[in-house]
Amino acid sequence: MATLAALGLTGLGATSAQAASPSAGPAGGFDPAALEWHACPADFVETVHSAYDSLYPVSKTVQCAELRVPLDYAEPDGTKITLQLTKTPHTGDGPAEGDIVVNPGGPGGGGALFGPRVFAQNSPEMQEAYNVIGFDPRGVGMSKPALSCDKTYTNAPRPAYGEGEIGSVATWLWLSAGYARDCERADDIGLLDHVKTIDSVNDLESIRKALGNDRLDYYGASYGTYLGSSYATVYPERVDKMVLDGNVGPSDVWYDANLKQDIAFDGNIEYYFDWIAQYDDVYHLGDTQKKVHDFFYGLRDELRKKPVRYTDPESGRELAVGPAELTDVLLNAGYRRSQAIWHGYAAGLSAYKDGDAAAFAGTFGSPTSGEADDNGYAMYLATECTDVQWPRSWWKWYRDNSRINAEHPFMTWSNAWFNAPCLFWGAKAGKPIDVGNTPDLPDNILMFQSTHDAATPYEGALDLHERLDGSRMVVQDGDRTHCIVHRGSEAVDAYYDAYFLRGERPDERIVHVPDLGDPKPPAEAGATTLTGTHAPKAALLKAGVIR
């Protein structure tokens, strides 16, 4: 999908979903060893502490375990790889009510940290009842091996994404082909042939077995909804409670899904421009949506001619902002209506207008040297490029993206180049799982969705809802946030708690809860910016940072 997010952003296109491959479900032939929980590495605990202890002191209790699984489930006695798991234990007396296994999306998103995050955001009643199990999917994060292809690929300033002109096309096709080759060279055990969604489905089954549970309790966000619904299709009798939040439309994986994102994100960004215009007395970027729109696209053209470079005088660290960095970072405003994000980016744009290079680069800049965590992006591609065959004809890509870019120019070409290594990917593609096509499909799944989610548009959620016969869906009307559980709506979180704690779901197939409304700038809105390293789309939308 499309995240460098909080990130969690992503030949022939995916046609209608086909039946699962013949290898679907071979985890039934593999019996993993029981998990041995132990103290987590000190640097991981410190990360948990700094990220989530302000919500709940999870770093004091989080535990780690490693799970050995087959590289290829068709050969259960063959080469093994290791999945990194975490457990944040329940706070109640006696045994936990269950283990909720969680996935943050991506694909390529690290889940070891996501477990403590979900636990910290859970209500006290949920914390008392459930352990939360996070895991880094195969090839990702602390799982071994974790594949990285080129840590310099996102060095700033990157080439402009362009508008489909021959220069940009030639540059990015060359870069994309080189990245795909680098991934092949980095893979010394054949991992890239075994990072399809069906492989992660079988890993989920191995995790269930290693936990010693008869059935799986699960919460999946973004791509995690595709993983969860696929698991429910392949192992329907093993599902207990399953929550899917920010839902992938299974009929669109993955080429068409990205094209639909281009349209949806463009709409959300234009909505954001209108919000900025409403507070022109704060940001001074224009008092109409069109004026803010024109400022942004004029700035993108200026940065193409002359990127902004800024060197921090204390650390000596150099940041740069070109049109690619500007687009990738501002994309996060299309993921979530947050005061911090919306004000921070508007203030950063205003800083450019005021000539404040430090504040502008601190908001939108990326490092100029190889500091990027390339792993999330590599494993995003490893899954999406092989779940289904992408179009092999560049001319199809060109026609489709040119058509959409004409009306929706914000991220169409950035998303095309984000996914373009799939044109050259060496690992063989499979057939997508025919989600919902099983006679024993569980009928108790609970879904959550906002109507203007750009990363996973509403029409895709309706597609999944129809396929998951018996499912219920909680819809937040008018909201533009990607994934809505633990996003500030008491009504949404009440449905989540009632389901896990008491097994209660709405009587209606779809129930609606109100939008929370737009944020407002802080009462004292100075030139506050969002500081820190901003990876490209791979670190945010794709890795689930934004989730």
Stockholm file with secondary structure:
# STOCKHOLM 1.0

chainA/1-547         MATLAALGLTGLGATSAQAASPSAGPAGGFDPAALEWHACPADFVETVHSAYDSLYPVSKTVQCAELRVPLDYAEPDGTKITLQLTKTPHTGDGPAEGDIVVNPGGPGGGGALFGPRVFAQNSPEMQEAYNVIGFDPRGVGMSKPALSCDKTYTNAPRPAYGEGEIGSVATWLWLSAGYARDCERADDIGLLDHVKTIDSVNDLESIRKALGNDRLDYYGASYGTYLGSSYATVYPERVDKMVLDGNVGPSDVWYDANLKQDIAFDGNIEYYFDWIAQYDDVYHLGDTQKKVHDFFYGLRDELRKKPVRYTDPESGRELAVGPAELTDVLLNAGYRRSQAIWHGYAAGLSAYKDGDAAAFAGTFGSPTSGEADDNGYAMYLATECTDVQWPRSWWKWYRDNSRINAEHPFMTWSNAWFNAPCLFWGAKAGKPIDVGNTPDLPDNILMFQSTHDAATPYEGALDLHERLDGSRMVVQDGDRTHCIVHRGSEAVDAYYDAYFLRGERPDERIVHVPDLGDPKPPAEAGATTLTGTHAPKAALLKAGVIR
#=GR chainA/1-547 SS CCCSSSCCCCCCCCCSCCCCCTTSSGGGGCCCCCCCCEECCHHHHHHHHHHHTTTCCGGGTCEEEEEEEESSTTSTTSCEEEEEEEEECCCSSSSCSEEEEEECCTTTCCCTTHHHHHHHHSCHHHHHHEEEEEEECTTSTTSBSCCCCCTTTTCSSCCCCCSSCHHHHHHHHHHHHHHHHHHHHHCSSCGGGGCSHHHHHHHHHHHHHHHTCSSEEEEEETHHHHHHHHHHHHSGGGEEEEEEESCCCGGGTTHHHHHHHHHHHHHHHHHHHHHHHHTHHHHCSCSSHHHHHHHHHHHHHHHHHSCEEEECTTTCCEEEECHHHHHHHHGGGGTCCCHHHHHHHHHHHHHHHTTCHHHHHHHHCEESSSCCCCHHHHHHHHHHHHHSCCCCCHHHHHHHHHHHHTTCTTTHHHHHHHHGGGGTCCSCCCCCCCTTCSTTCCSCCEEEEETTCSSSCHHHHHHHHHHSTTCEEEEETTCCCSCCTTSSCHHHHHHHHHHHHHCCCCSSSEEEECCCCCCCCCTTCCSCCCCSCCCCTIIIIITTSCC
#=GC SS_cons         CCCSSSCCCCCCCCCSCCCCCTTSSGGGGCCCCCCCCEECCHHHHHHHHHHHTTTCCGGGTCEEEEEEEESSTTSTTSCEEEEEEEEECCCSSSSCSEEEEEECCTTTCCCTTHHHHHHHHSCHHHHHHEEEEEEECTTSTTSBSCCCCCTTTTCSSCCCCCSSCHHHHHHHHHHHHHHHHHHHHHCSSCGGGGCSHHHHHHHHHHHHHHHTCSSEEEEEETHHHHHHHHHHHHSGGGEEEEEEESCCCGGGTTHHHHHHHHHHHHHHHHHHHHHHHHTHHHHCSCSSHHHHHHHHHHHHHHHHHSCEEEECTTTCCEEEECHHHHHHHHGGGGTCCCHHHHHHHHHHHHHHHTTCHHHHHHHHCEESSSCCCCHHHHHHHHHHHHHSCCCCCHHHHHHHHHHHHTTCTTTHHHHHHHHGGGGTCCSCCCCCCCTTCSTTCCSCCEEEEETTCSSSCHHHHHHHHHHSTTCEEEEETTCCCSCCTTSSCHHHHHHHHHHHHHCCCCSSSEEEECCCCCCCCCTTCCSCCCCSCCCCTIIIIITTSCC
//
